[in-house]
Amino acid sequence: LKIAPDSYFAREHAAGAVNIIGASLMFAVLGALVRLASSELPNEIIVFFRNALALLILMPILLRARRSSSIRPGRGMVQFHLFRAATGLGAMYCYFYSLAHMKLAEAVLLSYTSPLFIPIIARVWLREPMGAKVVKAVAVGFAGVVLILKPGLGIFQPVALIALSAAVLASLAMVSIRRMSFHEPPTRIVFYYSLLSTLFSGLPLPWAWQTPGACMFLVLVLMGLVAVAAQIFMTRGYSLAPAGVVVPFMYGTVVFAALIGWFFWGESIDLLTAAGALLVCTAGVISARGKEPATP
C-alpha cells in the first residue's frame, strides 16, 4: 500500500499538532499545580523541587545519551551554559511567582510573549535579520501587551511586570540555546541546564527550607512528572511538523489555563485582556511563520 506524499505529510503535521496540544494541556496543568503548591510553600522550594525532580527523571535518558557523545563542554561554551542556566532559572522564579499572585490565564499569557522578544534579542546578539513581517508582528504583539497590562486605567497590576520579566529572561535563554547550538549538541545543553539549574536553585534552601507535608509532596512530584511530559510532547510535536504549523496550537495553553482558572478558582478574563490575548497569539504565530521559507 502506497501513501501519497501529501497524505503522509498531512498525517505527520496532524500528529505534530496533537502532540503540541498535549504539551499545551500539560503546561496549563503545571501552572495550576504551581499555584496549588504556592498556597503552602515558598517559591524557592517549588522551583528547587521542579528542577531536582525533572533532573532525576531525565537522568537515565541523559546517561544513556552520554555513551554516544561526551558531556565535556566545548571550548568557550562554559559561560554560555552558565548564562542559559541563570536566565532560564530567573524566568522560572518570575513565572512561578506570577502564577501565585495573578490570574492563571494572565500569568500564562504574559509568559507566552517571549516570541515578541526573541527576534529583537537575536537581532542585537546574533545579528539575525528581522523581516518586515516579523517587525509588524512584534508591533502588534506589544500592542496586545499594553491591553493586558492596562497602564493608567487604575487596574494595572505591578506583579504583571514580573510575569513579563519571565518572558524576557526566557527569550534570552532561548537565544543563548540558539547560539550554543552552533557548537554544542542538544543533549549536552539539556544536561548542563538541568544540572546547573538544580544546583543554583538549591542555594536559597538553607534559609527558605520548609518541609512539605505528604499532600504537598505529592503535588511537587506531579509537577516534575507533568513538566517532563510537557517537554516530551513538545519535542515530539516540533519533530513531526515545522514550527510554523504547530506554533498556533502552543497558545492552547492560554485557553486551557483560562478554563482551569475558571473551574477551580472562579477566575474570569476581561474584554481588554481577551483582546490583548488575541493580538499576542496572532503576533506569535506570524512571527514564527515569518522565519520559515514558504512551502508550495
TIKE-635971 format. One record per residue: x, y, z of N, C-alpha, C in turn. Coordinates in nm, 3 decimals, always signed. Example, Ala and Ser with C-alpha at 12.3 -4.5 7.8 and 13.67 -1.06 7.14 Angstrom:
BEGIN
n.px	n.py	n.pz	ca.px	ca.py	ca.pz	c.px	c.py	c.pz
+1.319	-0.569	+0.780	+1.230	-0.450	+0.780	+1.320	-0.330	+0.780
+1.285	-0.225	+0.708	+1.367	-0.106	+0.714	+1.290	+0.003	+0.787
END
This chain:
BEGIN
n.px	n.py	n.pz	ca.px	ca.py	ca.pz	c.px	c.py	c.pz
+0.085	-0.119	+0.000	+0.000	+0.000	+0.000	+0.088	+0.124	+0.000
+0.070	+0.210	-0.099	+0.149	+0.331	-0.108	+0.068	+0.450	-0.057
+0.136	+0.535	+0.016	+0.072	+0.655	+0.069	+0.124	+0.775	-0.008
+0.035	+0.856	-0.059	+0.077	+0.975	-0.133	+0.156	+1.066	-0.042
+0.262	+1.132	-0.097	+0.345	+1.221	-0.013	+0.263	+1.325	+0.060
+0.166	+1.388	-0.009	+0.086	+1.491	+0.056	+0.009	+1.434	+0.174
-0.042	+1.309	+0.156	-0.116	+1.245	+0.264	-0.023	+1.215	+0.382
+0.099	+1.173	+0.352	+0.196	+1.142	+0.457	+0.228	+1.266	+0.540
+0.260	+1.377	+0.469	+0.294	+1.499	+0.541	+0.174	+1.554	+0.619
+0.054	+1.538	+0.565	-0.064	+1.583	+0.636	-0.080	+1.506	+0.767
-0.054	+1.374	+0.762	-0.064	+1.294	+0.884	+0.044	+1.332	+0.984
+0.165	+1.355	+0.934	+0.274	+1.397	+1.023	+0.241	+1.530	+1.090
+0.189	+1.625	+1.011	+0.155	+1.756	+1.066	+0.042	+1.745	+1.167
-0.057	+1.659	+1.137	-0.168	+1.639	+1.231	-0.117	+1.578	+1.361
-0.028	+1.480	+1.350	+0.030	+1.419	+1.470	+0.111	+1.521	+1.549
+0.184	+1.607	+1.478	+0.259	+1.712	+1.545	+0.168	+1.807	+1.620
+0.055	+1.844	+1.558	-0.040	+1.934	+1.622	-0.101	+1.870	+1.746
-0.133	+1.741	+1.739	-0.191	+1.671	+1.854	-0.091	+1.669	+1.970
+0.036	+1.646	+1.940	+0.138	+1.646	+2.046	+0.154	+1.784	+2.108
+0.149	+1.888	+2.027	+0.161	+2.024	+2.080	+0.041	+2.059	+2.166
-0.078	+2.014	+2.126	-0.196	+2.036	+2.210	-0.178	+1.963	+2.344
-0.121	+1.843	+2.339	-0.092	+1.771	+2.463	+0.005	+1.847	+2.551
+0.109	+1.905	+2.488	+0.205	+1.986	+2.562	+0.137	+2.109	+2.622
+0.047	+2.171	+2.547	-0.025	+2.289	+2.596	-0.106	+2.255	+2.721
-0.174	+2.141	+2.716	-0.252	+2.099	+2.833	-0.161	+2.072	+2.952
-0.049	+2.006	+2.930	+0.044	+1.976	+3.039	+0.101	+2.104	+3.100
+0.135	+2.203	+3.018	+0.188	+2.329	+3.070	+0.083	+2.403	+3.152
-0.043	+2.397	+3.109	-0.150	+2.461	+3.185	-0.170	+2.390	+3.319
-0.167	+2.257	+3.318	-0.179	+2.180	+3.442	-0.061	+2.210	+3.534
+0.059	+2.223	+3.476	+0.177	+2.257	+3.556	+0.156	+2.391	+3.626
+0.102	+2.490	+3.553	+0.075	+2.620	+3.614	-0.021	+2.608	+3.731
-0.125	+2.526	+3.716	-0.222	+2.507	+3.824	-0.157	+2.439	+3.944
-0.069	+2.341	+3.919	+0.000	+2.272	+4.029	+0.094	+2.368	+4.103
+0.160	+2.455	+4.028	+0.248	+2.555	+4.091	+0.167	+2.646	+4.182
+0.052	+2.690	+4.132	-0.034	+2.777	+4.214	-0.080	+2.703	+4.340
-0.115	+2.577	+4.325	-0.160	+2.497	+4.439	-0.048	+2.483	+4.542
+0.073	+2.454	+4.495	+0.186	+2.440	+4.587	+0.220	+2.573	+4.654
+0.199	+2.684	+4.582	+0.233	+2.816	+4.636	+0.143	+2.856	+4.752
+0.032	+2.788	+4.768	-0.057	+2.821	+4.879	+0.004	+2.782	+5.014
+0.103	+2.692	+5.013	+0.164	+2.647	+5.138	+0.316	+2.658	+5.141
+0.381	+2.661	+5.024	+0.527	+2.657	+5.020	+0.583	+2.783	+4.955
+0.703	+2.827	+4.997	+0.767	+2.942	+4.934	+0.815	+2.909	+4.793
+0.832	+3.014	+4.714	+0.871	+2.998	+4.574	+1.003	+2.922	+4.559
+1.098	+2.946	+4.649	+1.229	+2.881	+4.639	+1.219	+2.729	+4.647
+1.131	+2.680	+4.734	+1.113	+2.535	+4.749	+1.052	+2.476	+4.622
+0.953	+2.545	+4.568	+0.882	+2.494	+4.450	+0.976	+2.487	+4.330
+1.054	+2.593	+4.310	+1.148	+2.596	+4.197	+1.252	+2.485	+4.212
+1.304	+2.466	+4.334	+1.405	+2.362	+4.355	+1.349	+2.223	+4.322
+1.232	+2.191	+4.376	+1.174	+2.059	+4.351	+1.141	+2.040	+4.203
+1.096	+2.147	+4.139	+1.067	+2.137	+3.995	+1.193	+2.097	+3.919
+1.306	+2.158	+3.949	+1.431	+2.127	+3.880	+1.489	+1.993	+3.922
+1.489	+1.967	+4.053	+1.550	+1.843	+4.103	+1.476	+1.720	+4.054
+1.344	+1.724	+4.055	+1.266	+1.608	+4.011	+1.279	+1.588	+3.860
+1.282	+1.699	+3.785	+1.300	+1.687	+3.640	+1.436	+1.627	+3.609
+1.539	+1.670	+3.682	+1.673	+1.614	+3.662	+1.674	+1.465	+3.694
+1.608	+1.426	+3.803	+1.603	+1.286	+3.843	+1.533	+1.200	+3.737
+1.425	+1.253	+3.680	+1.351	+1.179	+3.578	+1.429	+1.170	+3.448
+1.499	+1.279	+3.414	+1.572	+1.284	+3.287	+1.708	+1.213	+3.292
+1.761	+1.191	+3.412	+1.897	+1.139	+3.425	+1.920	+1.008	+3.349
+1.830	+0.909	+3.356	+1.855	+0.785	+3.279	+1.868	+0.813	+3.129
+1.786	+0.903	+3.077	+1.794	+0.937	+2.935	+1.925	+1.005	+2.903
+1.966	+1.098	+2.990	+2.090	+1.172	+2.967	+2.212	+1.081	+2.978
+2.209	+0.988	+3.074	+2.322	+0.896	+3.089	+2.333	+0.801	+2.970
+2.219	+0.759	+2.918	+2.221	+0.673	+2.801	+2.275	+0.747	+2.679
+2.237	+0.875	+2.666	+2.286	+0.955	+2.553	+2.434	+0.986	+2.567
+2.485	+0.983	+2.691	+2.625	+1.015	+2.714	+2.718	+0.916	+2.644
+2.670	+0.793	+2.623	+2.754	+0.690	+2.561	+2.796	+0.730	+2.420
+2.711	+0.807	+2.353	+2.739	+0.843	+2.214	+2.808	+0.977	+2.200
+2.816	+1.055	+2.307	+2.883	+1.184	+2.298	+2.934	+1.226	+2.435
+3.040	+1.302	+2.437	+3.100	+1.348	+2.561	+3.014	+1.459	+2.622
+3.015	+1.467	+2.757	+2.942	+1.574	+2.823	+3.034	+1.692	+2.855
+3.160	+1.681	+2.815	+3.252	+1.791	+2.840	+3.215	+1.911	+2.753
+3.199	+2.031	+2.813	+3.159	+2.147	+2.733	+3.262	+2.180	+2.625
+3.213	+2.232	+2.513	+3.303	+2.274	+2.407	+3.384	+2.395	+2.450
+3.488	+2.425	+2.374	+3.576	+2.537	+2.409	+3.497	+2.668	+2.406
+3.507	+2.744	+2.515	+3.440	+2.873	+2.523	+3.291	+2.864	+2.551
+3.240	+2.744	+2.580	+3.096	+2.726	+2.598	+3.051	+2.731	+2.744
+3.146	+2.727	+2.839	+3.108	+2.722	+2.980	+3.025	+2.844	+3.018
+3.068	+2.964	+2.974	+2.995	+3.085	+3.011	+2.855	+3.087	+2.951
+2.838	+3.024	+2.835	+2.706	+3.020	+2.774	+2.613	+2.924	+2.851
+2.670	+2.813	+2.898	+2.590	+2.722	+2.980	+2.547	+2.791	+3.109
+2.637	+2.866	+3.171	+2.604	+2.938	+3.293	+2.498	+3.045	+3.266
+2.512	+3.115	+3.154	+2.416	+3.220	+3.119	+2.279	+3.160	+3.092
+2.276	+3.049	+3.019	+2.149	+2.983	+2.989	+2.080	+2.936	+3.117
+2.160	+2.879	+3.210	+2.103	+2.832	+3.336	+2.050	+2.949	+3.419
+2.127	+3.059	+3.425	+2.086	+3.174	+3.506	+1.959	+3.239	+3.451
+1.952	+3.258	+3.320	+1.834	+3.321	+3.261	+1.712	+3.229	+3.267
+1.735	+3.100	+3.238	+1.623	+3.006	+3.246	+1.569	+2.994	+3.387
+1.659	+2.990	+3.485	+1.616	+2.979	+3.624	+1.548	+3.108	+3.669
+1.601	+3.223	+3.627	+1.538	+3.350	+3.660	+1.397	+3.358	+3.603
+1.380	+3.310	+3.480	+1.247	+3.308	+3.419	+1.153	+3.220	+3.500
+1.203	+3.108	+3.550	+1.119	+3.016	+3.628	+1.075	+3.079	+3.759
+1.170	+3.147	+3.828	+1.134	+3.214	+3.953	+1.026	+3.319	+3.928
+1.042	+3.400	+3.825	+0.945	+3.506	+3.795	+0.810	+3.448	+3.755
+0.814	+3.344	+3.672	+0.690	+3.283	+3.624	+0.613	+3.219	+3.738
+0.681	+3.142	+3.822	+0.614	+3.075	+3.934	+0.557	+3.178	+4.032
+0.629	+3.287	+4.054	+0.579	+3.393	+4.144	+0.452	+3.455	+4.087
+0.453	+3.482	+3.956	+0.335	+3.543	+3.894	+0.216	+3.447	+3.896
+0.241	+3.317	+3.882	+0.132	+3.220	+3.889	+0.062	+3.223	+4.025
+0.139	+3.252	+4.128	+0.083	+3.253	+4.263	+0.009	+3.382	+4.294
+0.033	+3.489	+4.217	-0.022	+3.620	+4.252	-0.107	+3.684	+4.143
-0.127	+3.613	+4.032	-0.209	+3.666	+3.923	-0.314	+3.561	+3.884
-0.408	+3.604	+3.801	-0.498	+3.506	+3.742	-0.415	+3.410	+3.658
-0.453	+3.284	+3.660	-0.372	+3.181	+3.595	-0.353	+3.211	+3.446
-0.461	+3.243	+3.376	-0.453	+3.267	+3.231	-0.367	+3.389	+3.199
-0.376	+3.495	+3.280	-0.299	+3.616	+3.254	-0.150	+3.592	+3.275
-0.116	+3.518	+3.381	+0.025	+3.487	+3.405	+0.082	+3.403	+3.291
+0.006	+3.303	+3.246	+0.050	+3.219	+3.134	+0.063	+3.302	+3.007
-0.036	+3.388	+2.983	-0.036	+3.468	+2.861	+0.086	+3.561	+2.854
+0.116	+3.629	+2.963	+0.232	+3.720	+2.963	+0.362	+3.643	+2.946
+0.369	+3.522	+3.000	+0.491	+3.442	+2.982	+0.506	+3.397	+2.837
+0.394	+3.393	+2.763	+0.397	+3.350	+2.623	+0.423	+3.466	+2.527
+0.466	+3.580	+2.581	+0.505	+3.691	+2.495	+0.652	+3.679	+2.452
+0.720	+3.573	+2.492	+0.862	+3.558	+2.456	+0.887	+3.562	+2.305
+0.795	+3.511	+2.217	+0.821	+3.523	+2.073	+0.834	+3.667	+2.024
+0.785	+3.763	+2.105	+0.799	+3.904	+2.067	+0.939	+3.955	+2.096
+1.003	+3.900	+2.201	+1.135	+3.946	+2.240	+1.248	+3.872	+2.169
+1.223	+3.746	+2.132	+1.328	+3.665	+2.070	+1.385	+3.729	+1.943
+1.302	+3.775	+1.848	+1.360	+3.837	+1.727	+1.444	+3.959	+1.756
+1.403	+4.038	+1.857	+1.479	+4.159	+1.892	+1.614	+4.120	+1.952
+1.613	+4.026	+2.046	+1.738	+3.983	+2.110	+1.829	+3.916	+2.008
+1.773	+3.831	+1.922	+1.853	+3.764	+1.819	+1.912	+3.865	+1.721
+1.840	+3.972	+1.693	+1.892	+4.077	+1.602	+2.011	+4.147	+1.666
+2.001	+4.180	+1.794	+2.109	+4.252	+1.863	+2.228	+4.161	+1.891
+2.200	+4.039	+1.936	+2.307	+3.949	+1.981	+2.368	+3.872	+1.865
+2.284	+3.809	+1.783	+2.334	+3.721	+1.677	+2.334	+3.786	+1.540
+2.290	+3.912	+1.534	+2.283	+3.984	+1.407	+2.190	+3.916	+1.306
+2.088	+3.847	+1.357	+1.993	+3.784	+1.268	+1.897	+3.889	+1.212
+1.866	+3.885	+1.084	+1.778	+3.987	+1.025	+1.634	+3.971	+1.073
+1.562	+4.080	+1.078	+1.419	+4.079	+1.110	+1.343	+4.123	+0.985
+1.267	+4.030	+0.926	+1.188	+4.064	+0.809	+1.076	+4.160	+0.843
+1.019	+4.220	+0.740	+0.911	+4.317	+0.761	+0.792	+4.253	+0.831
+0.762	+4.127	+0.797	+0.650	+4.058	+0.859	+0.673	+4.040	+1.009
+0.796	+4.007	+1.047	+0.827	+3.988	+1.189	+0.819	+4.120	+1.264
+0.868	+4.228	+1.203	+0.863	+4.360	+1.267	+0.718	+4.400	+1.294
+0.632	+4.379	+1.196	+0.490	+4.412	+1.213	+0.427	+4.324	+1.321
+0.465	+4.196	+1.322	+0.410	+4.105	+1.422	+0.450	+4.148	+1.563
+0.575	+4.189	+1.580	+0.623	+4.234	+1.711	+0.546	+4.358	+1.755
+0.523	+4.452	+1.662	+0.448	+4.573	+1.695	+0.305	+4.539	+1.738
+0.241	+4.448	+1.665	+0.106	+4.406	+1.702	+0.106	+4.337	+1.838
+0.206	+4.253	+1.861	+0.215	+4.183	+1.988	+0.232	+4.277	+2.106
+0.313	+4.379	+2.092	+0.333	+4.473	+2.202	+0.208	+4.557	+2.226
+0.130	+4.582	+2.122	+0.000	+4.648	+2.141	-0.089	+4.559	+2.227
-0.083	+4.427	+2.204	-0.158	+4.334	+2.288	-0.111	+4.335	+2.431
+0.021	+4.345	+2.452	+0.076	+4.351	+2.588	+0.023	+4.472	+2.662
+0.015	+4.586	+2.593	-0.037	+4.709	+2.656	-0.182	+4.687	+2.701
-0.262	+4.621	+2.618	-0.401	+4.595	+2.656	-0.408	+4.503	+2.778
-0.316	+4.407	+2.786	-0.316	+4.315	+2.901	-0.272	+4.385	+3.028
-0.167	+4.470	+3.017	-0.116	+4.539	+3.135	-0.208	+4.649	+3.182
-0.276	+4.715	+3.087	-0.373	+4.822	+3.117	-0.311	+4.935	+3.201
-0.199	+4.992	+3.156	-0.139	+5.102	+3.234	-0.228	+5.226	+3.232
-0.234	+5.295	+3.346	-0.308	+5.421	+3.353	-0.458	+5.406	+3.372
-0.509	+5.282	+3.382	-0.653	+5.263	+3.397	-0.693	+5.233	+3.542
-0.596	+5.236	+3.632	-0.626	+5.211	+3.772	-0.639	+5.065	+3.808
-0.624	+4.976	+3.708	-0.633	+4.832	+3.735	-0.503	+4.761	+3.698
-0.396	+4.841	+3.680	-0.265	+4.784	+3.648	-0.212	+4.707	+3.768
-0.159	+4.588	+3.743	-0.102	+4.505	+3.848	+0.051	+4.506	+3.836
+0.123	+4.560	+3.935	+0.269	+4.559	+3.927	+0.328	+4.420	+3.909
+0.261	+4.317	+3.964	+0.313	+4.180	+3.951	+0.315	+4.137	+3.805
+0.237	+4.203	+3.719	+0.237	+4.169	+3.576	+0.374	+4.194	+3.515
+0.449	+4.291	+3.569	+0.583	+4.317	+3.518	+0.677	+4.201	+3.550
+0.651	+4.132	+3.660	+0.731	+4.014	+3.692	+0.702	+3.902	+3.592
+0.574	+3.886	+3.555	+0.539	+3.786	+3.454	+0.603	+3.822	+3.320
+0.606	+3.952	+3.288	+0.668	+3.996	+3.164	+0.819	+3.974	+3.170
+0.878	+3.992	+3.288	+1.022	+3.967	+3.304	+1.054	+3.820	+3.279
+0.961	+3.732	+3.316	+0.980	+3.589	+3.289	+0.993	+3.565	+3.139
+0.912	+3.636	+3.059	+0.917	+3.621	+2.914	+1.050	+3.673	+2.858
+1.098	+3.787	+2.911	+1.224	+3.843	+2.863	+1.340	+3.749	+2.896
+1.344	+3.699	+3.019	+1.451	+3.608	+3.059	+1.444	+3.477	+2.980
+1.324	+3.427	+2.957	+1.309	+3.305	+2.877	+1.358	+3.328	+2.734
+1.334	+3.448	+2.680	+1.381	+3.481	+2.546	+1.533	+3.482	+2.540
+1.596	+3.539	+2.643	+1.742	+3.538	+2.648	+1.794	+3.394	+2.654
+1.727	+3.310	+2.731	+1.767	+3.169	+2.740	+1.753	+3.100	+2.605
+1.644	+3.127	+2.535	+1.622	+3.063	+2.405	+1.726	+3.105	+2.303
+1.760	+3.234	+2.301	+1.861	+3.281	+2.206	+1.998	+3.225	+2.241
+2.025	+3.210	+2.371	+2.154	+3.151	+2.410	+2.162	+3.006	+2.365
+2.047	+2.935	+2.366	+2.045	+2.797	+2.315	+2.079	+2.796	+2.167
+2.021	+2.891	+2.093	+2.050	+2.901	+1.950	+2.199	+2.928	+1.927
+2.256	+3.014	+2.012	+2.400	+3.046	+2.000	+2.485	+2.924	+2.031
+2.448	+2.849	+2.135	+2.525	+2.729	+2.172	+2.510	+2.617	+2.071
+2.395	+2.611	+2.004	+2.369	+2.500	+1.912	+2.466	+2.497	+1.795
+2.540	+2.606	+1.773	+2.642	+2.607	+1.668	+2.757	+2.512	+1.704
+2.779	+2.489	+1.835	+2.894	+2.410	+1.880	+2.858	+2.297	+1.976
+2.739	+2.301	+2.036	+2.703	+2.203	+2.138	+2.583	+2.120	+2.092
+2.586	+1.986	+2.115	+2.470	+1.902	+2.082	+2.357	+1.925	+2.182
+2.233	+1.898	+2.142	+2.118	+1.923	+2.231	+2.128	+1.851	+2.366
+2.177	+1.727	+2.366	+2.185	+1.650	+2.491	+2.274	+1.720	+2.593
+2.386	+1.774	+2.547	+2.478	+1.843	+2.638	+2.414	+1.971	+2.692
+2.341	+2.041	+2.609	+2.274	+2.164	+2.653	+2.170	+2.131	+2.760
+2.091	+2.026	+2.737	+1.988	+1.985	+2.834	+2.052	+1.938	+2.963
+2.161	+1.862	+2.952	+2.227	+1.809	+3.071	+2.276	+1.921	+3.161
+2.348	+2.018	+3.105	+2.404	+2.124	+3.189	+2.297	+2.218	+3.242
+2.191	+2.240	+3.164	+2.083	+2.323	+3.217	+2.016	+2.254	+3.336
+1.986	+2.126	+3.321	+1.920	+2.052	+3.428	+2.007	+2.048	+3.553
+2.138	+2.022	+3.534	+2.229	+2.013	+3.648	+2.250	+2.148	+3.716
+2.281	+2.251	+3.637	+2.311	+2.383	+3.694	+2.188	+2.447	+3.757
+2.072	+2.433	+3.693	+1.952	+2.494	+3.749	+1.915	+2.428	+3.882
+1.940	+2.297	+3.894	+1.914	+2.230	+4.021	+2.011	+2.278	+4.128
+2.138	+2.289	+4.093	+2.239	+2.336	+4.190	+2.211	+2.480	+4.231
+2.184	+2.568	+4.135	+2.159	+2.709	+4.166	+2.033	+2.727	+4.249
+1.927	+2.651	+4.215	+1.802	+2.666	+4.289	+1.813	+2.607	+4.430
+1.918	+2.529	+4.455	+1.939	+2.475	+4.589	+2.009	+2.573	+4.682
+2.068	+2.679	+4.629	+2.141	+2.775	+4.713	+2.054	+2.844	+4.818
+1.929	+2.884	+4.786	+1.848	+2.953	+4.889	+1.787	+2.859	+4.993
+1.802	+2.729	+4.979	+1.733	+2.635	+5.068	+1.769	+2.649	+5.215
+1.896	+2.680	+5.252	+1.927	+2.689	+5.396	+1.840	+2.788	+5.471
+1.799	+2.899	+5.409	+1.716	+2.995	+5.481	+1.569	+2.993	+5.437
+1.538	+2.918	+5.331	+1.399	+2.916	+5.283	+1.334	+2.780	+5.303
+1.406	+2.685	+5.361	+1.354	+2.549	+5.366	+1.228	+2.538	+5.452
+1.133	+2.464	+5.401	+1.010	+2.432	+5.473	+0.970	+2.292	+5.428
+0.965	+2.198	+5.523	+0.937	+2.059	+5.487	+0.794	+2.046	+5.438
+0.775	+2.001	+5.313	+0.639	+1.985	+5.263	+0.568	+1.867	+5.329
+0.436	+1.884	+5.351	+0.356	+1.774	+5.402	+0.336	+1.669	+5.293
+0.271	+1.559	+5.330	+0.253	+1.449	+5.236	+0.175	+1.493	+5.112
+0.070	+1.574	+5.131	-0.013	+1.619	+5.020	+0.066	+1.710	+4.927
+0.140	+1.805	+4.987	+0.219	+1.898	+4.906	+0.334	+1.827	+4.836
+0.391	+1.724	+4.902	+0.498	+1.649	+4.837	+0.445	+1.578	+4.713
+0.323	+1.527	+4.721	+0.261	+1.464	+4.604	+0.241	+1.566	+4.492
+0.201	+1.686	+4.528	+0.184	+1.793	+4.427	+0.318	+1.824	+4.360
+0.425	+1.829	+4.440	+0.558	+1.857	+4.385	+0.604	+1.746	+4.290
+0.577	+1.621	+4.328	+0.613	+1.509	+4.241	+0.535	+1.517	+4.110
+0.407	+1.548	+4.120	+0.325	+1.562	+4.000	+0.378	+1.674	+3.911
+0.427	+1.782	+3.973	+0.486	+1.891	+3.896	+0.602	+1.842	+3.810
+0.690	+1.764	+3.871	+0.804	+1.711	+3.796	+0.761	+1.621	+3.682
+0.663	+1.533	+3.708	+0.616	+1.441	+3.605	+0.547	+1.516	+3.491
+0.463	+1.612	+3.527	+0.390	+1.689	+3.426	+0.487	+1.773	+3.343
+0.588	+1.831	+3.408	+0.686	+1.912	+3.336	+0.761	+1.829	+3.232
+0.803	+1.710	+3.270	+0.874	+1.622	+3.177	+0.780	+1.578	+3.064
+0.655	+1.545	+3.098	+0.558	+1.505	+2.996	+0.537	+1.618	+2.896
+0.529	+1.742	+2.945	+0.511	+1.857	+2.856	+0.629	+1.871	+2.760
+0.751	+1.852	+2.813	+0.869	+1.863	+2.728	+0.872	+1.753	+2.622
+0.831	+1.632	+2.660	+0.830	+1.521	+2.565	+0.728	+1.547	+2.454
+0.607	+1.590	+2.493	+0.505	+1.622	+2.394	+0.554	+1.732	+2.300
+0.614	+1.836	+2.357	+0.658	+1.950	+2.276	+0.770	+1.909	+2.180
+0.866	+1.833	+2.231	+0.978	+1.789	+2.146	+0.928	+1.703	+2.032
+0.836	+1.610	+2.062	+0.782	+1.524	+1.957	+0.700	+1.605	+1.856
+0.625	+1.702	+1.906	+0.545	+1.785	+1.816	+0.630	+1.862	+1.718
+0.738	+1.923	+1.766	+0.826	+2.001	+1.678	+0.908	+1.911	+1.587
+0.925	+1.785	+1.624	+1.000	+1.694	+1.537	+0.913	+1.639	+1.424
+0.781	+1.643	+1.440	+0.690	+1.589	+1.340	+0.644	+1.693	+1.238
+0.648	+1.819	+1.275	+0.596	+1.923	+1.186	+0.675	+2.051	+1.204
+0.681	+2.137	+1.100	+0.753	+2.264	+1.110	+0.691	+2.353	+1.218
+0.774	+2.442	+1.274	+0.727	+2.530	+1.381	+0.608	+2.614	+1.336
+0.612	+2.661	+1.211	+0.503	+2.744	+1.162	+0.369	+2.673	+1.160
+0.371	+2.540	+1.152	+0.248	+2.461	+1.151	+0.194	+2.441	+1.292
+0.283	+2.415	+1.388	+0.238	+2.375	+1.522	+0.234	+2.488	+1.624
+0.305	+2.600	+1.598	+0.309	+2.710	+1.695	+0.169	+2.758	+1.735
+0.074	+2.774	+1.639	-0.059	+2.819	+1.682	-0.121	+2.733	+1.791
-0.094	+2.604	+1.789	-0.153	+2.514	+1.888	-0.087	+2.530	+2.025
+0.035	+2.585	+2.029	+0.103	+2.606	+2.156	+0.029	+2.708	+2.242
-0.040	+2.802	+2.175	-0.116	+2.903	+2.250	-0.243	+2.844	+2.311
-0.267	+2.715	+2.285	-0.376	+2.647	+2.353	-0.355	+2.646	+2.504
-0.231	+2.664	+2.549	-0.203	+2.670	+2.692	-0.284	+2.780	+2.759
-0.296	+2.895	+2.690	-0.372	+3.008	+2.745	-0.518	+2.969	+2.762
-0.574	+2.900	+2.662	-0.714	+2.856	+2.669	-0.733	+2.756	+2.783
-0.644	+2.656	+2.790	-0.655	+2.557	+2.897	-0.640	+2.623	+3.034
-0.548	+2.718	+3.045	-0.526	+2.787	+3.173	-0.650	+2.867	+3.212
-0.713	+2.932	+3.113	-0.834	+3.009	+3.142	-0.946	+2.917	+3.192
-0.959	+2.800	+3.130	-1.062	+2.705	+3.172	-1.034	+2.651	+3.312
-0.907	+2.618	+3.339	-0.871	+2.566	+3.472	-0.891	+2.674	+3.578
-0.848	+2.798	+3.547	-0.865	+2.908	+3.641	-1.012	+2.936	+3.669
-1.096	+2.926	+3.565	-1.240	+2.948	+3.585	-1.303	+2.836	+3.667
-1.265	+2.712	+3.637	-1.329	+2.597	+3.702	-1.289	+2.585	+3.849
-1.159	+2.603	+3.880	-1.111	+2.579	+4.016	-1.106	+2.705	+4.103
-1.084	+2.821	+4.042	-1.070	+2.944	+4.121	-1.173	+3.052	+4.086
-1.265	+3.022	+3.995	-1.369	+3.118	+3.960	-1.315	+3.242	+3.891
-1.203	+3.231	+3.821	-1.142	+3.347	+3.754	-1.208	+3.372	+3.619
-1.213	+3.498	+3.581	-1.267	+3.535	+3.450	-1.169	+3.631	+3.382
-1.185	+3.647	+3.251	-1.098	+3.733	+3.171	-1.179	+3.853	+3.122
-1.128	+3.976	+3.145	-1.199	+4.094	+3.098	-1.177	+4.114	+2.948
-1.254	+4.204	+2.888	-1.250	+4.224	+2.744	-1.115	+4.276	+2.695
-1.053	+4.367	+2.772	-0.923	+4.420	+2.730	-0.818	+4.310	+2.728
-0.819	+4.224	+2.829	-0.723	+4.113	+2.832	-0.749	+4.015	+2.719
-0.876	+3.989	+2.691	-0.910	+3.898	+2.581	-0.863	+3.954	+2.448
-0.881	+4.085	+2.428	-0.835	+4.149	+2.304	-0.683	+4.144	+2.296
-0.617	+4.171	+2.409	-0.471	+4.163	+2.412	-0.421	+4.023	+2.385
-0.491	+3.923	+2.439	-0.453	+3.783	+2.416	-0.462	+3.750	+2.267
-0.567	+3.798	+2.201	-0.583	+3.773	+2.058	-0.468	+3.833	+1.978
-0.428	+3.955	+2.014	-0.317	+4.021	+1.944	-0.185	+3.950	+1.969
-0.159	+3.912	+2.094	-0.033	+3.845	+2.129	-0.023	+3.710	+2.059
-0.130	+3.632	+2.062	-0.128	+3.500	+1.999	-0.111	+3.513	+1.847
-0.182	+3.609	+1.788	-0.169	+3.631	+1.643	-0.027	+3.672	+1.608
+0.029	+3.763	+1.686	+0.166	+3.809	+1.660	+0.267	+3.696	+1.675
+0.248	+3.611	+1.777	+0.339	+3.499	+1.796	+0.336	+3.402	+1.680
+0.218	+3.376	+1.627	+0.205	+3.285	+1.512	+0.270	+3.346	+1.388
+0.243	+3.474	+1.363	+0.300	+3.541	+1.245	+0.452	+3.546	+1.255
+0.502	+3.576	+1.375	+0.647	+3.584	+1.394	+0.712	+3.449	+1.367
+0.652	+3.340	+1.417	+0.709	+3.206	+1.394	+0.707	+3.169	+1.247
+0.596	+3.198	+1.182	+0.586	+3.163	+1.040	+0.668	+3.254	+0.951
+0.692	+3.376	+0.999	+0.769	+3.469	+0.918	+0.916	+3.433	+0.906
+0.964	+3.340	+0.992	+1.105	+3.299	+0.986	+1.126	+3.178	+0.899
+1.017	+3.121	+0.846	+1.030	+2.998	+0.768	+1.009	+3.025	+0.621
+1.077	+2.954	+0.535	+1.053	+2.971	+0.395	+0.915	+2.921	+0.357
+0.859	+2.983	+0.255	+0.726	+2.943	+0.211	+0.731	+2.804	+0.152
+0.627	+2.729	+0.175	+0.620	+2.592	+0.120	+0.517	+2.589	+0.010
+0.540	+2.513	-0.096	+0.447	+2.509	-0.207	+0.317	+2.439	-0.167
END
